[in-house]
Structure formats: C-alpha cells, structure tokens
Amino acid sequence: MWKYLLEKEFKQFFRDPGLPRMALAFPVLMMLVFPFAVSMEIRNINLAVVDSDRSEESVRLLEKCTSSGYFRLVSLCGSPEEAMRLMDGNKADAIVTISSGFGTETALGTGFPVGIKVNTVNGTRGSIAAQYLQNCVMMYLQDRSQHDGLPAVSQTVDISEKYYFNSLLDYKLFMIPALIVMGITMITAFLPSLNIVSEKESGTIEQMNVTPVSKSAFIICKMIPYWVIAFFVLTACLLIAWAVFGYVCRGNVLWLYLYTFLDIVVMAALGLLISNYSNNAQQAMFVIWFFAVIFILMSGIFTPVASMPDWARAITCLNPMRYYADAMRAVYLKGSTPADIWYDAAGLAAIGSVMVGWAIASYRKSL
Amino acid sequence: MDAIVIEGISKSYGDVRALQDISLQVGSGEIFGLIGPDGAGKTSLFRIMTTLMLADSGSGKVCGLDIVKDCRQLRRIIGYMPGRFSLYQDLTVRENLDYFATLFGTTVRDNYSNIKEIYSQIEPFADRRAGKLSGGMKQKLALCCALVHRPSVLFLDEPTTGVDAVSRRDFWTMLARIRDAGVTVFVSTPYMDEAAMCDRLALIRDGSIIGTGTPDEIIAGFPFRLLSVRGRRMYPLLKELRKTPGIVSCFSFGDSHHAAYRPEETGKEKILASLSAAGFGDCTVMETSPGIEDCFMWLSHR
C-alpha cells in the first residue's frame, strides 16, 4: 500500500505541468544566476575629487584610489561646494577633499589634511565605499614609507587584514551554501504544505480519510517525494558549483547531507503545521510568505547575526534557517565537522522536536 | 440486524446547532433516503456516520461497529461518496480506481463483477484524466470507487445534485441494483421527487428528523386533503388562499399552488366560490393526492 501511495504522489508530481520543470530549473537558476545577482561586492563607486593641493603627492594618492578598480572618477571639482552639489544630485557617491599644503604637510609629517565624505543613503554601499577609501589611503601611506623611505604619518597603527576561508572575499562562494539553504527550505516546507492544502480544497483528503489508510502513512508518503527532490536539488547545486565556478566543499559532503536531513525534518513539520491551520491555498501562501521572509532575513544569510541588536539576535535563535545556514557555510567554506558545529545540530533538533510534536498533535485534531 | 443504528446524535458548530438529537434505524439491504433542503444537516450527519467527524453527543453503530471506537474496522466496510466530486482529477479513471482498490487492500480485478455494470459505461474513457470527464461520468467513477472494495454499507451524499434528469433516473436504477446485491444504501437528496425511490426515508429539517417511514407511510400520515390551484395572478392567489378559512397551508408547487384543507370544514366548491368572490374567478381547482413534498411542508411547519 505504501508503494502505491508513493507511486500516486510521484505520478501527480510528474503530471503537474510546472513542478518537474521547476525542480530542474530551480537549482540551475539558483546556481547560475543568483550568485551574481545577490553579490554584495560594491563596484563603480562614483568619486568626486576636490584637489586644492595639486602636488605630486596628491596625484599619487588619487591614482591609488582610482587604480583600485572600485572607483570611477566622475569629476575633479574646483570647490567643495561643487562636489557637494554632485553628491546631492546623486552623481557622486564619495568625495575626497585634499587641502592645499597636503604635499608639504605629509612630507614633514605634521598632518594629513584629507577629508572623505560618503553618501550613505544606501548604507551598505556607503560604508563599503568608506572602507575602500580608507584602505586606499592606507596603501598610499605604506607605499610612501616603503619606496621613498620617508617617515610615515600614521605608522603607529598598522592594520593588515588576512581573510581566512574565503581569502579573496569572493561573494559568490559565500552565497552558494546560503542559496542551497533557501532552495531546500522552499522545497521541503512550502511545496508539501501547498500540496496538502490543495487536497483539502479539492476534498480528496476526505475521501482518503474514509479509507483504512492511516493519516500518518498518507502524510509521510506526501512528503517523501519532496525529500527526494530536495536531495536531488542539493546534489545538483553542489555539482553546478563545482562544474561552473570550480568551488568544492571544504568539508565532508556527508555533513552537508546530514544537516540537510535535519533541516528537512524541521521543515516538513513546519509545512504540515501550516497546512493544518490553513483551509485554502491562499491562506497557506500568505503564511508561507510570512515565514519565508522572516526566515531569510533573520538567518544571517544576507546580514550577519552578530551585528543584529540583542533582541533580534534572540529571535534568530528560533529560526531553523539560521542553524542550517550556519552549518552549511561552516561545512562548505571551513570544512567543519559536526563536532565543531554541534550547536547547529542541537538547535535544529530542539526546534524540530517541538515542531514535529506540535504538527502531529494539531494534525490529529485537524480532522 | 439493522445496518445502521444511531441514537441521540447532536452536533454544533459554535452557536449553530447543525444536528439535534438525531436517532435513526436503517435496515440491512434497503435504500434509506435522507430527504431535506440545503443546510438541513445532511452532510454533517454523513460525516459523523462515516467517521470523518465526531458528534458532540450521541452514539452510533454501522454494521454493529461503533462509529467512534471501531472507526478503523468500520472504514473497511463502508463506501462513501461525498457530495462534491473528490477523486484525483489529475489521475486517470483507471488509476483512480486502482488507487482506491489498493488502499482497501484489494484489486479491481477481484471485484470487477461488483462494479462491472457501472464501470463498463466509463471504461471507454479509462485513460482519460478524471478532471476531464463530464459530470455524469465523474459521478459514475465516484460510485465505482466507493464500491470497488465491496462495502456492506454505501453512503451517498447528494449524489444526484447537479445531474440531469435522465442521468438521475439511471442513477436510481443503479442504486436499486446495488441494493439487490445486498448492499445497504444510505442516500441523501434535496429532491423530494426522488424520495419515492427509497425503501424508507427520513425527513430532516434544521437538524431535526421530522418524520420517518416508507414513502407510503409518510404520505398516508398526511391528515388533510389537497387541492391543486392554478390561476393567472399566482402570487396574489397564494396570499388569498392562505387567508381562506379552512385552508391549513398553501405552498407554491411548480406551476400551481397546493392548498391543504380540512375536509370537515370546507371543500373544493366552497373554496372555489370564495376565490371567485375575492376576484379570482379564472382559476382552476383540482383535487390531488399528496406527495412527499406536501408531507415535508406540512411536517416542517407543524
């Protein structure tokens, strides 16, 4: 009987005009398009320069900035006011002001009259632009002290950064495990719940309930195809990441599957919960959308959990996607083992046991 | 032994009392009709008897099995066809039938004789998806699926709603054959004209049973005589009839009005005379024998 229940679910899945194609297109799209689209690398920052010094040194500093590739020099302005107008008109993202006497003062080591103004209407873009500019200035100062043997001004502080696990700060590499996380969640939580709700809507679930088939067997058979698809998508994504970008998982791929399995259990329970409390697809869709947005924004996928305020960080502790995303990134980028990220497994297991219990209880009652 | 015995079933949805103290006995091997208008509580009663819903109070047995405690065993021996077509529209006719046979641990081939007569009519479309069938075909398929495991009791919730007149007649012929094969058929319908096809029936209104018996018994219980009145201005005529002394009740019935009167107080001639006096000289009045609908109207307004 189980075989037949499963056969029916697969038949319906493959007979659906959209679903099988979606299952194929989803990982491809996710791996080939999104890593570029969701990149947080900021390029082409429009730079306005007010150079009142016009010395050899000031030109060297500006060259350092423009040669980094992140900035596009839009204008050499005569006055700070002119530069400000450009920024107000959204034509410049950053302004570097070099006061007269820059050359002599740096040579003497008495000061460093350079001002940086950054447009932070888009906070991320602004702060990254400011950081880049500071880096350029640092590099200019280092160059100067090395090549010219001149005394460096701010030599007292030497910041050198070394990035571990993603040394080139490649955003695509960073995003790939996270994209997998989002995809798996969609497939394992939201598709089955829509499927169950649609059986409710069409009344077929009623017809099933008068047969001797137990409710649990029916539901598990409903979910299994999506689990199969989830593992298929995971495998496909890993293969595409390897074939197209040359990324490989640092850790044991097995752990990726283990954490995916844990996540699937949690998500299956969530999907069942949603379907228990919704009577039609419209309600279910809204609840799904609500959870999807919260999960993604509160998971640390786009913005680090560590930089959230305390209360927001407390909320993320209830978000299964936070643990799953953390685990997937840790295994994929750092090669962590479950011994290192046991807390992610613990988080998923804790949320999972509550959700599964609640889902089963409400499912029993929902009839 | 009675196939279905229910006692004191009540069910409320919030403040709405859907069923109030329903008790019924259905004999084995009969077609038992539950007749009542929309919203009378027919579907709620079906859902309780088919173990889909729990009653607030009361108990019931189907084939000796309790509808709450023995629901698992009970599901093996009943067939249920809900009012709405609820088979898988994206599976073919054959797949639906195979599917439901398998769920009951049997095969279509083992029970082919049971459904042959009905299934043979849709067999030419065996590979068509259920969603693409016509209404009558869907209904036949649903009936096949409900019969494929040889149930002892067949529950049919408004099987003829939305079906054309010819298909409805065919359907009742099929039900009679199913009954003749020994299956108890419990069927609900809002159509009073179908009541005569049942062996026994119960009239239900606003969650209460207002009468049970064979169609003849129910009609015999009608204590008045009945006139069929036809005229040109039907609505004023209806109001006038209701005012006429001796007339107990009057309802519009197709293209005429059925007026029940007490024979000891008035008569056909007297009513005709009073109608003429009120300016309805052009109506025709005929004695007629009461049908189930007349009984229903009387019982529900008593």
Contacts between the chains, C-beta under 8 A, distances in Angstrom:
chain1	res1	chain2	res2	distance
A	1	B	102	6.2
A	1	B	103	6.5
A	1	B	105	7.0
A	4	B	98	8.0
A	4	B	99	6.6
A	4	B	102	4.3
A	4	B	103	7.3
A	5	B	103	7.8
A	8	B	88	7.4
A	8	B	91	6.9
A	8	B	95	7.6
A	8	B	99	5.7
A	11	B	91	6.7
A	11	B	95	7.0
A	12	B	88	6.9
A	12	B	90	5.4
A	12	B	91	7.0
A	15	B	90	5.1
A	15	B	91	7.9
A	16	B	90	7.2
A	202	B	86	6.2
A	202	B	89	7.0
A	203	B	82	6.0
A	203	B	84	5.0
A	203	B	85	7.7
A	203	B	86	3.3
A	204	B	86	5.0
A	204	B	87	6.7
A	204	B	88	5.9
A	206	B	52	6.2
A	206	B	82	5.7
A	206	B	86	5.9
A	207	B	80	7.4
A	207	B	82	6.6
A	207	B	86	4.7
A	207	B	87	6.7
A	207	B	100	7.9
A	207	B	145	7.8
A	208	B	103	7.7
A	209	B	51	7.8
A	209	B	52	5.7
A	210	B	50	5.2
A	210	B	51	6.8
A	210	B	52	6.5
A	210	B	75	5.6
A	210	B	78	6.9
A	210	B	80	4.4
A	211	B	75	6.1
A	211	B	100	7.0
A	211	B	103	4.4
A	211	B	104	6.3
A	212	B	72	6.4
A	212	B	75	4.9
A	212	B	76	5.2
A	212	B	103	7.0
A	212	B	104	6.5
A	212	B	105	7.4
A	213	B	103	5.2
A	367	B	52	7.0
A	367	B	53	7.5
